[in-house]
Amino acid sequence: MNTIKYIILSSLTISLLWSCNEEKLTYSDTGNLTGRVVEANSFEPIANAKVSISPTNNTVFSGEDGYFLFEEVDVGDYSVQAEKEGYLAGYEPVTVSADTEVNLIFELAESDALNKPPSAPKLLSPDDGTTELPLEVTLIWSQAIDPDEDELEYDVFVRNDLDDTLFSIESLVDTTYVLSNLKYGVKYFWQVSVNDNHNADVLTTINSFETSSYPNNRYFYIREDNGHDVIFSENYNGESLQVTDSEHNSWRPRKNQTAKLVAFLRTVNSETHLFTMNPDGTDIRQVTSTHPLIGFKQSELDYSWSTYGSKLIFPSLDKLYMINKDGSGEQLIYQTPDGSFITECDWSHDGSTIALKTNDIDGYGVSIFTIDQYGNFLTTVLDGVEGAAGGINLSVDNQYLIYTLDDSGYEDPSYRQLDTNIYLYDFDTDTATNISVNKEAGTNDLDPRFSPNEAQVIFVNTSNDGISEKYVYLVDLDGENRTNIITNAAMPDWE
């Protein structure tokens, strides 16, 4: 009997122990799944990424630091996916074991990672190394091919060998672009890049072309543009070029063939100063600084080169100064004894003679005379007249001087001229001859200059109303063969 009880108790004990062990295994049949979502290249955390477990489809989102957590995941094999807009989804297989924590790292690449770049375009025109091109050039390149058919944009990069300035034209859709306002005699380098907004820019080779040499334009003059006086040059065929920009007042151009420079006047901080530049308008340099050019009327002021272009002379109130073309060595060479203003000056070819025009504060009381290079008086050409006068220019042999005189003798505060004629003064005979004999009535002949061969005079003719259009003319020294050569122009220079 006792044996039977023992067997029953033993069976019950074993049964209870088995039941306890079975309950413990069921409770611990899960594990935790943790991880982090980061950017593939920088490893910066990706917040708010969606992380899903398949096949349960349980989902959590990564925190600001990129971390995520699944708790009490049933033991088994799973596929875990991390995804966020703008990134390629990441997949990781994982096995969850009881009472363990599995850790995953998702490195998500940007969705562009599988996008392929476009092909490089080919530069078609102008051909590499082309020379003698005009100042407007059409750049042409081939259409790039994109495997993903993305929309393409092109950037054009251009620089030159003059100052190595680089400029770009961006976001072009067409495969052509017109380059304008180029400079003469300059070599340009150009390159095109294409972008599909997914990959790095794809670049073409670098090609070059060169513009034609600057034409030897002999005429220089001014023309109003954008409310400012602008300097132009022109050849004998009537082809003109703008030399200075339309944002500054630039006037009274004077070219020196030896120095290969053009001097001119420009307003700087309400003062008038001398400048020089290359004939194409490049390399502008201010010459005067200490003493500006000052007179009764700034548009009437004139200055002169030395023959070989190393120096210039210019007026400032009652004084005449000489200065080197680089702005150094300024010195006073003459001062009027009566305080009258020096408005115009001209320097002879041999440097021995300087012609001056002086006047009072209103521009009248004119005197035209010559001095030597040391400031000593030589000859009176004109004195004691009423009305406006000026426009002085010496001939190369010092025999003649041309000037203008308003024969009406009219004087008023606006400095209006009614009948201004050009006179040719002969130093040998002390006589002046009117060469405006064929001038139209009611007009003025102004700003005369000898032609390079001194057989003609170039000048401006305009109505005496003071507001009409101006025309540049040529006339023989005897007053015959008046010919209009340039319309809408003033202050001509012919060298």
GIUR-V566192 format. One line per field, one symbol per residue. phi: phi as a letter, one per 40 degrees, with the letter a starting at -180 (. if undefined). psi: psi as a letter, one per 20 degrees, with the letter a starting at -180 (. if undefined). A space follows every 10 residues. Layout:
phi = ???
psi = ???
This chain:
phi = .dcccccccc cccccccccc ccccccccca abbbiabbcc ccgccbcgcc bbbbccgcbb bccdcgcaab bfcddibbbb bbaadgbccb bacabcbcfb bcbbbbbccd ccdccccccc cbcbaccdgc bfcccbbccb bcccbbccfc cbbbbbbbab ccbgcbbbbb fcccbbaccb fcbcgbcbbb abbbbbgbbc dbbccbbbab cccccccccb abacafgbcb cbbacccgcb bcbbcccbcb afcacbcccf bbcabacbfg bbbcbbacdc gcfcbcccac bccbacaccc cabaccdcgc bbbacafcbb bbacccgcgc acbaaccbgc ccbbaabcdc gcbbcbbbac ccgbgcbbab bccbgccbac caagbcgcai gcaccccgcb bbabacccgc baccfcbbac bcbbcbccbf bbbcbccbcc cgbbbbfcac cdcgcbbcab bacccgbccb bcbbacccgc fcbcbabfaa fcbbb
psi = ghgggggggg ggghgggggg hghghhhklr rqoraqprph gikqqoqkqp pqppjhjqpr qqahjiqrpp qlpqpaprpp ppqqpiqpqq ppqqppqpkr oppqpoopqq iihipqqrqp rpphpqqpjq rlqajopopp rqpqpphjkq pqqqpppprr jgjkppqqoq lqhrkqpopr krqqkqpqpq qqqqpjjhrq qpqrrprqrp rrqpqmphpq rqqppkjqpp pqqqaijjoq ppgrrjiqop rmqoqohgil qpqrqqpolj qpqprrrqhj irlpppgqgg oropahohii qqaqqqgjjh rqqqqodjqp qqqqhjirkp qpiqpphjjq pohqqpprgi jhqppqpqra iiialqpprq raijjpqfqp gpqkqqrqrb kqpqrhjjhq pqrqpoihjp prhikqphmp qpqopohhil qppojkhjqp qjrqprlqqq rhjkirpprp prqjiiirqq qprqqrijir lppphpqmqr lqpo.
